[in-house]
Amino acid sequence: MKNLEATSKELLKILSSKKIGEISDWDKLVQLAGRTGFGPYLYHIISKDADVEKDKIPQSAYKTLENTYFYCLGKAIHHKNLLLSILDSFNKNNIDVISVKGIVLSEILYGAPELRSLPCDIDLLMKKNDEKKITGILEGIGYNLVLSVYWSNLYTKKNGPFMDIHWMYCAKEEAPFDMKDPWERVRTVDIDNTKIKILSPEDMIIYLTFMTNNDCCRHLRHFYDLHLALSKYTDILDWSYIVKKIKRYKLKGVFYLPFKYVTVMFNTKISHEIIKKITPGFVRRKILDKALDPRWPVETIKPDKKIKPLIEGAIISGGYFTRFIFWAVHKIWHEYSFSNKNKPISFSGFIRYCFKKAKGLVK
């Protein structure tokens, strides 16, 4: 983190301490907070920090934060009302779903739905045998199933957020995980008189760790989610359960980087003993240490397009060569299927597509 420019260091310090210290350039800080999705949260921290002299904040910067906050507040209320309505319908039809991100996660970790930048979709975890009933209920309120893959369904509605309802955390090659335990350990919270199922603290940590591995770990928001969860549940976490899962599914490499970088970026308290238990062997550790530049989450500089897939694969596979190959083949197959969705799909066509991709003839 030594090479971070001043504004990036300031943002990380604010997120870590929830206090506004000395700011070198307010306009740059507000722009960076906006790019990383922390505009509303920065406004909230400013409002709560009694030591902040608001008259010293440039008016344009403060107005930008204020507008961002109230925009997200309006969107959050809309998302929340829709989500609670849908969950109420599911409850009345005895359908169990788990809320894993979005509004509910923001309520639990941030304290209010508008403080975590809103994604374009609502994420729920369902049981596979409830798929038809859930599709029927969503169709009844105007949603249509537009994309179905082997681990999730995506529904869309005019003037409404996407509904991403899945029965696995993410694709199998990214998270080779048995979903039986998370369902057996589920917790319930009450939000506005609606019973909502959420993951246990341990399974929430596991899920949020997988989320940091998306998109080459460039989403600072996902790192901060993990930091907040680790901090909130630090005294009650059953680390033996988490470590057991990591070892069973060979996920040391997948957990090593996120845990390492939340401690670097936010001073997250994770015991040395736990870090030692999830640290991979020398070779995989060296591969992973080279795979992620800690500047990416807070700066807009992206890795070279030619090496980006290799970096992403190294992170997701945790340094395991066979899992990396499995991930690469599945990713290319998905691209081939999507680019030929109105054409016949065949193994020979896939091989030709692979050769074209190797030659740079397709993106």
N, C-alpha and C positions, 0 to 999 in steps of 0.2 A: 504493500500500500504506500510505499515511500514515494512513488512516482505520480501519485494523484495530484491534480492541480487543486488550488486552494478551495474553490467552491465545492468540489466533490468531497473534500475532507470535512468541510463545514456541514454539509448535508448529512453525512454519516454521523458526525458528532451530535447533531440535533436529534437524529432518529434514535441514537443510542441513549442520550441523556434526557430527551424530551424537554430540553431547555435551549433557548436561543442565546448563543454566546456572541462573540465578536464576529461581525459579518463584513467581509471585504468588499462585496459587490452584491447588493440586494437584487438588482435586476437579473444578474446571472444566476443567483440562487433560486429565484422564482421560476426562471426558465428551466433550470435543471429539475426542480421539483415537479414542474408540469410534465416534462418529458418522461420522468420516472414514475408518474402517477401519484405523487405525494403532495400535490397542491392543496387539497382540502385538509390533509393532516397537518401540513405546515401552518395553515391558517388557524387550525384548532390549537396547536401548540403556542402560537403567538398570542391567541386570545386568552390562554390559561396562564401564561408565564408573566407573573406580576413584575418581573424585572425588565421587561421589554418596554422601551420608550417608543411608543407607536408613532410619535411625531417625527422620529428620526428615520422612519422607513419611507422611502420615496413613495409618493402618492400613487404613481402608476403601478408600481410593484404591488403595493397593498391592495389596490383596486382589482388587479388581476387575480390575486389570491382570493379575495372576497367573492368575485364573480364565479370563480371556479368552485368555491365551496357551496354557494347557493345553487349553482347548476347541478352539482352532484347530489345535493340535498333533495332537489326536486325529482331527479332520476331515481334516487334511492327509495324515496317514498313510493314511487310508481312500481319499482321492482319488488319492494317489500309487500305491498298490497296484493300484487299479482301472485307472488310466491305463497303468501299465507292463504290466499283463496284456493290455489291449486293443492296445497298440502291439506287443507281442510276437506277438499273433495276426496283426496286419497284416503284420509283418515276415516271418512264416512263409508268408504268402500272397502275398509279393512286392508288397504294396500300400504305396506311398509316401504318407506324411502328414507334415505339418509341425506341430509344437506351437508355438502362437503366444502363448499366455497361461498363466494359472493356475500350476500346480505347477512346471512347467519354467522359466517366466519367473522365478518366485520363487527357484528354485535358482540361476539364472544371475545375476540382478541383486541379490537380497537375501542369498543365501548359504544359505538354508534354506527348505523349502516352507511352513513355518507362519508365516513373518514377513510375508508379503503376504496381506492379508485375502482369504479364499477366496470366490470368486464361486459362484453356484449352478450353474454349468455348466463343462464341459470344452471348450475351444476347439481345434479342429484344422483345418488347411487341407488339402484333398484335391484330386486331379485329377478333373475332371468325369466322365471315362470310367471311374472306379473306383466311381462312386456305387452301382451295384447290388451289387457285391461287398462294399462296406462295409456297406450296409444288411443284407445277408444275415448277415454276421458279428455285427453288433450285435443283430439279432433272435435269433441263437443264444444270446446271454447275457441275454435278457430285455428288450431295448430295443425300443421301437416308434417308427416315424416318425410324428410328430404334426403337424408343420408343414413345408411345403416352399415356399420362395420362389425366385425366379430366381437367387439367389446363395448360398443355404445350405439345409441340412436340420437340423431340430431333432428329436432323439430323446429319449424319456423312459423311465424305468424306476422301478418301485416301490422306494422306499427307496434311490434312487441319484441322483447328480447328473445334470442334463441333459447331453446331448452335442450341442454346436453344431458341425457339420462343414460348412465352406463352401469354395467354390472361388474366391471373390473376397474381398478384404479386408473389404468391406462393400458396401452397395447402390451401384449404378453412379452414381447421381446424387450420392452422397457422395464416391466415390472412382473416378473414371473412369480406371481403371488397368489396363494390360495385365499379366497375371500370368506371362508367359513368363519374364522376367528373374529374378524371385524364385526360381522353381524351378531355374533354371540356376545360381544363385549359392548354393544351399542349403549349410548346414554341418551337421556331425554331432557330437553330444556323447554321452558314455557316462554314464548314470545307473543305478546298481545293475545293471551288466552288461546293460543294454538300450540298443541304439543308437537314438538319438532325433534326428530331423532338426529343425533350427531355422533361422530366417531368418538371412541374413548380417547383420553389424552394420548396414550401410546400410539394408537392407530392414526390419530391426527398428525402426530410427529412423523410417522412413516409416510403418510400420504403427502404432507407438505414437503418432505424431502424429495419425493418423486417429482413434485411440481418444480423444484429448483433445477431439475435436470432437463426441463423443456427449453428448447430454443437456445442451446449452448449457454445456459445459465446467465442470460443477459437481462433477466427481469429482477431488478432490485426488490420489487414488491414481494416476490415469492421468498426471497431470502429473509425479508423483514417479517413476513408471516411466520416463518420457521423460528426466527429469533423470539418473537412475541409468545409463541406457543411454548417454546423451551423455557422461557422466563416465567410464564404464568403457571406452568405445571411442574416447575423444578423440584418442589418438595414432595410431590405425590407420584411422580413417574415410576412405573415398574420397568426399570432399565433391563432387567433380566428378560422380560418379554421381547423388548426391542432388539437386544443383542442376539437372542435366540433366533428371531426372524432373519436378521442380517446374515447370520452364519448358515442357517438352513438353506436360504436361497442364494447364497454367495453374492451378497450385496455390499460387501465391505467397500469396494471401490465406489459404489453409487452413493454411499453415505459419507464417505471420507471427505470429499470435497465440500459439500454443503456445510457439514459440521465445522470443517476447518475455517471456512470463510465467514461464517456468522460470528465466530470467535474473533476473527481479525477485524471485521467491519463494525460489529456492534458490541464487542467485549462480552458476548454471550457466555454465561457460566456453564461449562460442561466439564465434568471432572476429568482429570488426566487419565484416570483408570478407564473411563468409558472410551475416550479417544484412542487409547492404546488397544482396546478390544476390537475397535472397528477399523483400525489402520491396516491396509493391505500389505502384502509383502513388498520387498524392496523394488522389484522390477515394475510391478503395477503402480506402486506409489510414485515412482519417477515418471512414468507415462502420464499419470493423472496430474502431477504437479506442473508438467509442461502443457497440459491441455487447457488450462484456464488462467487467463490473465485477470487478476482481481479488479482491474480498472473497468472491465466491460460493464458491470452492472450500473455504474454511475456515469459513464461517458458514452457518447454516441458512436465512438469509433468501433467499427465492426471488424471481425477477423476477415482475412482474405477469403474470397469466395471459393478458391480452390482447396483451402485447407479446412474450411468450416465443416463439411460433412465428416471429416476425420476427427475433428475436435468433438463434435456432437456425438459421434459413435463411441469415442473413447470414454466420454463422460457417462453415457447411458449404459454402455456395456461394463463399466467399472474396471476396464482393463483386461477383461476376459476375451481372448481371441475368438473362441467359438461363438460367444454371444455377440461379438462385434460383427462376425460374418452373418449370423442369423438376422441381426438388426439391419444390416446393409441390404441383404436380399429382400427382406420384407419391405423396406422403404422403397426400393426400386420397383418391386412388384406393385406396390400401391400407386406409385407415380405412373407406371405403365397402364394399370387398370383405369386410372382416372383419365389419362390422355386418350384412351381408346374405349370410353364408356359407351359409345354408340356403334362400336365395331366389334367383330368377333375377337375373343381373347384366347390365345393359345400359348403353349410353352415355347414353340418355335418363334412366335412373335415376340415373346418376352426376351429370348436370347438375342434376337436381332436388335431389340430396344437397348439391351445392355451394351452391345457393341457400339451402337450409335452414341450412347451416353459416354462411353469410354473415349470416343473420338471427339466429344464435345459437340455433336450434331444436334443433341437435344439438351434442354436445361435440366 
